[in-house]
């Protein structure tokens, strides 16, 4: 299983560290270096390239890194059957 980080404005490194501690057996990839696309189950996304998440056939959830979900939901090719979840963090505005 793999987590994909897909953002044009966030650094992946803090997320890589957190994911490594929480999910030590799960690979962490950074777009566009996806590795095997069928291995990706979760995407950490914010302003991802349009169509990028539609390329992931086994995606189970999209976790939005920003304060809103518009940047993710605005993708016309967004997989309609994959839940979009807004992460809530003390550092994000409500």
C-alpha positions as a printed Julia matrix, in Angstrom:
94×3 Matrix{Float64}:
   0.0    0.0     0.0
   1.12   3.52   -0.77
   0.28   7.08    0.25
   0.7    9.67   -2.5
   1.51  13.3    -1.68
   0.18  15.52   -4.46
   0.52  19.28   -3.89
   2.13  22.16   -5.72
   2.38  24.42   -2.67
   3.22  22.26    0.35
   6.48  20.56    1.26
   6.12  16.78    1.41
   8.79  16.3     4.06
   6.73  17.03    7.22
   4.03  14.73    5.88
   6.57  12.03    5.02
   7.85  12.05    8.62
   4.37  11.86   10.15
   3.3    9.08    7.8
   6.49   7.1     8.45
   5.82   7.18   12.2
   2.1    6.43   11.94
   2.23   3.92    9.06
   5.73   2.41    8.98
   4.76  -0.33    6.52
   3.17   2.04    4.01
   5.24   3.53    1.18
   5.17   7.31    0.68
   5.47   8.75   -2.83
   5.5   12.34   -4.12
   3.76  13.31   -7.38
   4.77  12.86  -10.16
   6.93   9.96   -8.9
   4.0    7.66   -8.19
   5.68   4.32   -8.59
   3.09   1.61   -9.22
  -0.18   3.54   -9.56
  -2.26   0.53   -8.6
  -0.49   0.4    -5.2
  -1.7    3.88   -4.17
  -4.6    3.75   -1.71
  -4.56   7.25   -0.2
  -3.76  10.69   -1.59
  -2.76  13.74    0.43
  -3.79  16.45   -2.0
  -3.92  20.22   -2.44
  -4.15  21.92   -5.83
  -3.16  18.7    -7.56
  -2.71  18.65  -11.35
  -6.1   18.07  -13.03
  -6.64  14.41  -13.8
  -3.77  13.2   -11.6
  -5.99  11.41   -9.07
  -8.1    9.82  -11.81
  -5.0    7.81  -12.8
  -5.06   5.86   -9.52
  -7.31   2.8    -9.96
  -7.27   1.6    -6.32
  -7.57   4.96   -4.57
  -9.65   4.63   -1.38
  -9.63   8.21   -0.03
  -8.44  11.72   -0.87
  -7.3   13.7     2.16
  -7.32  17.43    1.49
  -4.33  19.33    2.91
  -5.81  22.84    2.71
  -8.47  24.79    4.57
 -11.11  24.06    1.92
 -11.85  21.35   -0.6
 -12.49  23.53   -3.66
  -9.03  23.0    -5.12
  -9.57  19.25   -5.1
 -13.27  19.18   -6.02
 -12.61  21.55   -8.94
 -10.84  18.77  -10.85
 -13.26  17.75  -13.61
 -11.69  14.26  -13.7
 -11.9   13.68   -9.94
 -12.96  10.07   -9.29
 -16.61  10.33   -8.21
 -16.58   7.17   -6.11
 -13.65   8.13   -3.86
 -14.39   9.93   -0.57
 -12.86  13.42   -0.21
 -11.93  14.15    3.39
 -10.86  17.53    4.71
  -8.08  17.13    7.26
  -8.64  19.15   10.41
  -5.48  20.41   12.05
  -4.82  23.06   14.68
  -2.73  24.92   12.07
  -5.58  25.21    9.57
  -8.24  27.91    9.74
 -11.77  26.62   10.48
